[in-house]
Amino acid sequence: MRVQFFSLAIIFLALLSTACASRTPVVQQVSSVDQARCKFLGIITGSSLVGGDSSQVGLGNAQTEALMQARLVKATHVIWVETESKPSGSRVAGQAYECK
């Protein structure tokens, strides 16, 4: 009985987290925005200890971190202004906007 309840609780939490994740707005990565309909929210940054031969993975990790920051400030669009990968790690910076 106790195991069944625990299993049902885990299934319920998994379904709940999936439902919440599907409602998370997607931040569009663009090269420019219409200044007349977009409000600048600030600079977002991300970093990763992965670099060198795995630079694409490191840059992807850094961008994921930065996009999470963008979602927190309710950004709808991001323009990447810096992407850098070295053997010691990767980092990115972007301008976050809310566009109507």
C-alpha positions as CSV (number, residue, x, y, z in Angstrom):
1,M,0.0,0.0,0.0
2,R,2.8,2.4,1.0
3,V,4.7,1.6,-2.2
4,Q,1.7,2.2,-4.4
5,F,1.1,5.6,-2.8
6,F,4.7,6.5,-3.3
7,S,4.6,5.4,-6.9
8,L,1.4,7.4,-7.6
9,A,3.0,10.4,-6.0
10,I,6.0,10.2,-8.2
11,I,3.9,9.8,-11.3
12,F,1.7,12.8,-10.3
13,L,4.8,15.0,-9.8
14,A,6.3,13.9,-13.1
15,L,3.1,14.8,-14.9
16,L,2.8,18.1,-13.1
17,S,6.4,19.1,-13.9
18,T,5.8,18.2,-17.6
19,A,2.7,20.3,-17.7
20,C,4.5,23.3,-16.2
21,A,7.4,22.9,-18.5
22,S,5.2,22.9,-21.6
23,R,3.8,26.3,-20.6
24,T,7.3,27.8,-20.3
25,P,7.5,30.5,-23.0
26,V,10.2,30.0,-25.6
27,V,12.8,32.8,-25.8
28,Q,13.5,33.5,-29.5
29,Q,17.2,33.9,-30.4
30,V,17.4,36.6,-33.1
31,S,20.0,38.8,-34.8
32,S,17.9,42.0,-34.3
33,V,14.7,43.3,-32.9
34,D,12.2,46.1,-33.8
35,Q,13.2,48.8,-31.3
36,A,9.7,50.4,-31.6
37,R,8.0,47.3,-30.1
38,C,10.7,45.9,-27.9
39,K,11.9,46.9,-24.4
40,F,15.5,46.3,-23.5
41,L,15.5,44.3,-20.2
42,G,19.3,43.9,-19.6
43,I,22.3,41.7,-20.3
44,I,22.1,38.0,-19.6
45,T,25.2,35.8,-19.3
46,G,26.0,32.1,-19.1
47,S,29.2,30.1,-18.6
48,S,30.4,26.5,-18.8
49,L,33.6,24.8,-17.7
50,V,33.5,22.8,-21.0
51,G,35.6,24.2,-23.8
52,G,38.4,23.3,-26.1
53,D,37.6,20.3,-28.3
54,S,34.1,20.2,-26.8
55,S,33.4,23.9,-27.5
56,Q,30.0,23.4,-29.1
57,V,28.8,21.6,-26.0
58,G,30.3,24.3,-23.7
59,L,28.6,27.0,-25.7
60,G,25.3,25.2,-25.7
61,N,25.5,24.8,-21.9
62,A,26.4,28.5,-21.5
63,Q,23.5,29.5,-23.8
64,T,21.1,27.3,-21.8
65,E,22.1,29.0,-18.6
66,A,21.7,32.5,-20.1
67,L,18.3,31.6,-21.6
68,M,17.1,30.5,-18.1
69,Q,18.1,34.0,-16.9
70,A,16.1,35.5,-19.9
71,R,13.0,33.6,-18.9
72,L,13.3,34.9,-15.3
73,V,13.2,38.5,-16.5
74,K,10.3,37.6,-18.9
75,A,12.3,38.2,-22.1
76,T,10.8,37.1,-25.4
77,H,13.9,37.7,-27.5
78,V,17.7,37.5,-27.1
79,I,20.4,38.8,-29.3
80,W,23.8,37.1,-28.6
81,V,26.5,39.8,-28.4
82,E,29.3,37.6,-27.2
83,T,30.1,33.9,-27.6
84,E,33.6,32.7,-26.6
85,S,35.1,29.3,-26.0
86,K,38.6,28.6,-24.8
87,P,40.2,25.4,-23.5
88,S,39.4,26.6,-20.0
89,G,35.6,27.0,-20.7
90,S,32.9,28.8,-22.6
91,R,30.9,31.9,-22.0
92,V,28.1,33.9,-23.7
93,A,26.4,37.2,-23.2
94,G,23.2,38.5,-24.8
95,Q,20.8,41.4,-24.8
96,A,17.4,40.4,-23.4
97,Y,14.2,42.1,-24.8
98,E,10.5,41.9,-24.2
99,C,8.7,42.4,-27.5
100,K,5.0,43.0,-27.9
